[in-house]
Each structure stands twice: as C-alpha cells, then as structure tokens.
C-alpha cells in the first residue's frame, strides 16, 4: 500500500493541524505502511529552515518540503504542483488535510483526473463558527469548489462526533469519525515543574490555570479574561498562563481584554511552548482551561487531560464524550459558565484532582494515535480493494469510548 499525505503547511506556528498530521503519519508508518508526506516550508509569517525538494527520512515515513509563496495560511507552490503532476499516480490513495486552500483543491482535482481515491480531513474547517468567519468568501468557495470535491471523495474523515453531525447537515453522508490522539509514553512521566518556573518565575508559588493554544479569535480569550478576573478576585493566589503562538497579530487585543478587567498583572504570556518546556508547563499547572468557540478536536485538550489536569472546556471543543465519562467539566460558551466551573474546581481541589486522574485514564484508554491509525488503515484497505466500507468501519459513538469507564 502506497499512501500519500498532503498538507499545505506543517510548521508549528499553524497550531494543532500540523502536529496531528505528523503524529498520524508516524502511527500509520509504524504499521509497516509506506507513507510519504508532502508539504511546503510555510510557517505562517516565517519559513521552516529545512532542506527543500528532497526526501527526508523519518522513523516511520518520509517527508518532502517544497518552496512556496505564502501569506499566513494561503500557500502557493509551483514546484509542489509540478511534482504532484509527475508523481501522484505512484500512490494507491491520497489523504489531504484542511480545506479552503486552492492548493488542496488542486490535489483533489488531480486525484479525480487520474481516478485515484482520496480522503479529506477538514480538521474543523466545516464547523459552524469556522464557516461564519469570513462567511461570504467561504460560502462562495465552498459552493463552487469544496462541496463538489468533498462529494467525490472516497470518505471524509471527521475527528469528533459533533463535527460529524455538523458535516452531515451540509449534505455529506460518507463520513468516518476517527479522532486525534496522544502518544501515551509522552505523558506517563512529565518533567519537573521547576523547568517551567525557572523560565517564568512569576508563576512560582501560585495556583496555575493553563490555557494552551493559538492566540486567535476562535479560542475564546475574550471570555476567559472576565472569567479569570472573577476567579482572581476570589482566589488571589491564582495565576493564568496563556501559552501559544500569536500567528495573526492578535496579542495586543487579547492583552487589552485582561487590562480592561484589571487582572493583566496576574497573567503570563509565554508564547509558543515546545518540547520539555511545554510538558513542564503541564506538570506545573493546577487547572487547564479551553474556552473555545470552535474546535475540530483539540490536541491541547487531549494533552491537558492526559497530564491528569482537571479541565474546564466549552461545548465548542466538540468533546461531549468527556462529559459523559465525567472526565472534564464541559460548559456552555459563556463567561458565567467558565467562571463557575473554575471556581468549583478551586473550591473542591480533591474532587478536581480525582477528575484529572480519571481524565488521564480515559485518554490513555481511548485516544491514542495507534488506535486512530489502526482504524484509518481499515478505511484505506476498504477503499483500495473496493470493499464495502461498512465491513471495515462504523462511526465511533460516545458510548464506545465511555463503556469501559462508566
């Protein structure tokens, strides 16, 4: 089986999608499948410093970067397109990631031209909030380009059951739900918190609430600011850590949110955290919060739960399974609900700790990349050998993940 993964960008400045693509590619390759990943050197406002136009061997797959012109997530690469024209027929199946990008649409067109089956993973790009952002442009592009391409895809892989419901409402029925995951070994033993305290000394000796994600309008930081202000007034030993890259210059607006409610001095903005420092931030934190308006299926939520943290997340995170399993506080998308959940955790630390421990077990049992890769390989096999997909897959329901924990 020859599998081609495509994503317009893999740079870490783009948030969770690049990490999800790389992790899934590695997990699939670990099953002995030949997988090639092609992408560009775009990294939002920067470029990745990598060798171009040549294969780079990873442990379980190969990756090839192409030079490009880009503005944030709009990417153009003639060398990549030329390579695809010359080589796409070498693959049994193509798996594309993200939508609303002409270069992705070009890949879909090539697959149709050569009758190569392809799978599309929107990564939350068809969620209601995402579609409403710059709505008129997306509506035009979706009706003209994306909808026909999605209908001709062999399958659309969604990463959450809620996302499946929303995508079905657009008239797309050929779906499979395969969620994101974590590498269990990365969370079995976290590094010492001291690594984080030394880098950010203002966080030492405080009760830390951690937000881990991009500085972006959809992440709900306008809700978190007044919520944290109320928490800080009641618990002055609390300190908020906002960890994530500012890809679109949104940081001054976010800082103004906290300035307006009078708690900016109790917030540390770390920028993007990677490697041991990121894991140390999870080890140092007492609570995790994700106040998002919209997510596909948040990698950072999985990481917070896998770290054993009591988590407060909104319904916009598309994770009702966590509520069913009583593994996180899943609340409505408003200031009062976020505030009340955070205060409840701080008022009842033993109960919060127990919820965090339960969350860790829940993620370890149900949300690993190995499990996701195994299910995706069943889908690939069914498509390539023209078997009924129903023989290989069934949509993952909330009960499937929770039955061993309830």
N, C-alpha and C positions, 0 to 999 in steps of 0.2 A: 504493500500500500504506500503510495507516494502522496503526501499531504502538503499543501502549500497554505501557510498562514499569511495573511496580509493585513497590515495596519498602516495608515498614513504616517504615524509617528509612534515612537517608542520611548521618547525622552521622559524622564521622571517629572519634569515640570508640567506635564499634562495630567497628572493625578493618577487615579486608580486604574484606568483602562490599560496603559502600558504594562503595569505590574501584572494585571490579570492575564494579559496576552502572553507574557513571558512565562509566567508560572504554569499556565495551561499547556503551553508548548513543551515545556520541560517535562511535565507529568505525562503527556502523551508519548513523547520520545522515550520515556523511561519504560514504556511497554514494548519497546523494540520497533516502533513505527518510524519510518524515515520521514522526518518533518523538516521542511525549510520555512523560515520566516523571512519575509522581505519587508522593508520599511525604508524610511528616509532618515536623514540626520537632523530633522527638525526637532527643536526643543523649546517651543513657544517663542520667546523673543531671542533665543540663543540657538546654537548648533551643538550637537554632540560631537566631541572630538574622537572620532573613530575612523578606522580605515574604510574607504569607500570602494564600491564596485568589486568587492571580493568576498568570498565566503569566510566567515569566522566560525570556527567550531566551538560550540558549547558542549557541555557534558552530554546532553540528550538530543540536541538538534543543531541545525546550522542557521546562522542569521547573516543577511546581506543588507548593508546600508547603501542608499543611493543619495547623491547630492540633490538638493532641491532649492526652490524658491518658496518661501512661506511667509505668511503673516498670521501669527498665532496658530489657529488650527486649520487655516486654509493653506493647503500644500499642493505644489505643482512640481513634478519631477519628470522631465522628458527621458532621462536615462532609465528610470524605473519603468516607464511605459514602454520604451523600446525593448527592454529586457523581457517584459511580460509578453509582448507580441511574439518574440522569438522562442520563449520557453514555456508558456503556460500549458501547452499540450503535453508536457512531460509529466503532468500530475493527474492523479485519479480524482482528486477532489480539492476544491479551493474553499478556504474558510476566511471570510472577511470580517473586519471589526470596525464598528461605528458607522454612522450614516451622515447624510447632508454634506458630503465631500465629493466633488467631481471626480477625484482620482479613484475613489472607491466605486463610483458609478461606472468608470471606465473598466475596472476589473470585472464587474458584473456583465457588462456588455461583451467583453472578450469571452467570458465563460459561455454566454448564450451563443455567440458566434461559432464556437468550437464544440458546443454540446458537452461542456464539462460541468458536472454537478457542482453547485456551490451552496454553502451555508452562510447565513448572515447573522451576526450577533450585534444588535443595536446598542447594547450597553446603556439602556435607559434613555436613548435619544427619542423614543416614541412615547415617553411618559407625558401626561397632560401638561405638567409645568414646563417641561422642556419644549414641547410643541408651541406653547403660548409665548415663549421667549423669542422675540423677533418673528412673530407669528405669520405675518403676511409673506415674508420671504420663504419661510419653511413650508407654508401651505402650497405655494406655487411650485416649489421644487419637489415636494412630496407627490403632488398630483401628477406632475409631468414625468418625473424620473424615478423617485424612490418606490412608489406604490407598484408600478409595473415590475420593477426589479425584485421586489420582495415577493410578489405573487409568483414569479418564475423561479425563485429559489427552491432548492430541494427541501429545505427546512429553515425556519427562523428559530434560532436559539435565544430564548429569553433567560434571564438569570434570577427571576423571582416570580412567584405565583401571582402576585399583584400585577406585575408587569405583563404576565400572560393574559390576564383579564383585560388590561388596557389595550394591548395589541390586538386581541380578538375583537374589541369594539371598533377597530379600524377595518374590519372585514378580512383579517388574516387568520386562517384556521390551522395551517400546517406549522405547529409550534411544538417545541420541546423545552421543558424547563430544566436547565442544568445550572445550578448556582455557582458563584465564586466560592473559593475555599481558602484555606491557610495551610502552611507547612507546619504540621504538628511539632516537629522537632525544634522549630524556632521559638516555640512558646513554652516548652516543657521546663526550661530553666532560663529565666530572664537575668540580664546583667544587674549588677548592683546599682541602686538609685544614685549613689554618690557620683557616678559619672555624669548624670544629668545635673545634680546640684552644683558641681564644680563649674559647669558651663554656664548655668543660670542661677547664680547664688541667691537671687531674690525669691526663689521658690523654696529654699530650705526652711524647715521647721513650720511649714504651712500645710493645710489640708488642700491638696491639689485637685482641681477639676480640669480634666484634659479634653480639649477639642482638637481633633487630628484630621485635617482635611484642607483642601484648597481654600484660599481667600476669594470667595466667589458669591455672587448674589443668591444663588440657589441653596447655599449652605445654611441659611437662617441665622447668620450672626446678628442681624438686626433684631431678632427675637431673643437671642442669647444675652445681649447686652442688658436690657431691662430685667430679664430673669435673674442674671447673675447679680445685678445691683441689689435686688431684693434679698437674695441669698447672702450676699456680703454684709448687708445691714444687720441680718440676724446672726450670722456666723462670721465675725470679723477675722477669724484665723484662716478663712478660705482664700485661695489664690487661683485665678484662672490662667491656664496655659493654652494659648492659641498657637498651634503648631501646623504650619503648612505654607506652601509657596504662594506668592502673590503674582499670579500669571497675567492679570489684566489691569494692574494698577488700582486695585480696589481697596488697598490697605488704608489710605487716608480716610476713606468713607467709613470703613469699619472702626478705625480708631475714634472717629467722631461719634459713633454710636455709644461707645463706652465713656467718652468725655462728657457727652450730654447727660448721662445718668449718674455721673460723679464717681465712677469706680475704675477709671483708667489706671490709677496707680496700683491697683490690685490685679493687673493683667500683665502677663509676659508674652510677648510675640517672639517666637523663636525662629521664624522662617521654616523652611523645609528641614525636617529631620530624617536622617537615613541611618542605616546600619545599626551599630551598637547604641548610638545616641538615641535613636528612636525607641529601641526596645527598653533602654534605661528610663525614658520618659514614661513608658507604660508601667515600669516597675515602681517609679516614684509616685505615680498618680493614685489618688484615692477613689475618684469617680471619673467616668467617661461620659461625655455628652455629645449627641449629634442632633442638632435642631433643624435638620434639613427640610426644605420644601419638597425636594425631589431627589431621588437616587435611582440608579438601576438596581444595584445590590452592593452596598457599601463595603469595600475592602476594610476600611478602618474600623467599621463597626465590628466586623468579624475579629479583627486584631484586638480591639478593646475587650471583647467577651472572652477570647482565647487567653488573654492575660489575666483572667479572673477578676476583672473590674466590674463593680456594679454599674450598669449602663442605663442612661436615660436617652432614649431615641424617639423620634417622632414617627408618625404613620407614614410620612414621606420617605422614610428609609426602606419601605417595602419589605418589612420583616415581621409580619404578624405571627409567624411561627415562633419567634422569640417570646411573644406574649402568651401564646398557647402553652408553651413549655415553661412559663414563669421564669424565664432566663434573663429578662430585661424589663425595665419599665418602658412600655411603648405608649406614648401620649399623643394627644392631638397637637396640631401645628399652631400653637399659640403661646403667648408669654406665660399666662397663668398656669397652664398645664405643665410646662417645662419647669417653672419655679416650684410648684407643689411637689413634683417628683424629686427634684434635687433636695429640697428641704426634708422630705420624707426619708431619703437615704441618709442624710446627715443627722437626723433625729434618732434614727434606728440603725446604728452602724453594724451591729451584729447581724441583723436581718439583711442589710445590704451586702455584707461580706458573704453570707450564705448564698445570696442570689448570684454574686460574682463567681463563687466556686461552682455553682450549678451551671452557670453560663459556660464556663471553661469546659466542663464535661460535655455539655450539649454541642459545642462547636467541634470538639475533638471527635465525637462520635459521628457527626453528620455532615460537616462542612470542611472536607479536605480536598486538595487538588487531585489526589489519587482517585477518590470516589468520583469526582466530576469527570476526569479523563476517561475512566472506565466506561461511564455511561455514554460519553461522546463518541468513543470508539465503536460502541454498539450502533450508534446512529450512522457513522461513516460506513460501517460494514453493510448495513441495510441499504443505504443509498447506492453504494458502488455495485453491489451484487443484485440490485433491483429486487430486494425482498420487501414485503410489506412492513412498513415502519412499526406497525402495531405489534409485530412479533418481537421487536427488539426494545421498544421504548414504551413508557407510559408516563404521562405527565406527573411530576412529583407533587404530591399533595402535602399539606401541612401535617396531616396525621402520620405520613410516612416518616417524617423527621422526629415527631414527638412521641411515637408509640412506645419507645423504649425508656422514656423519661417521665411519663405521666403516671 
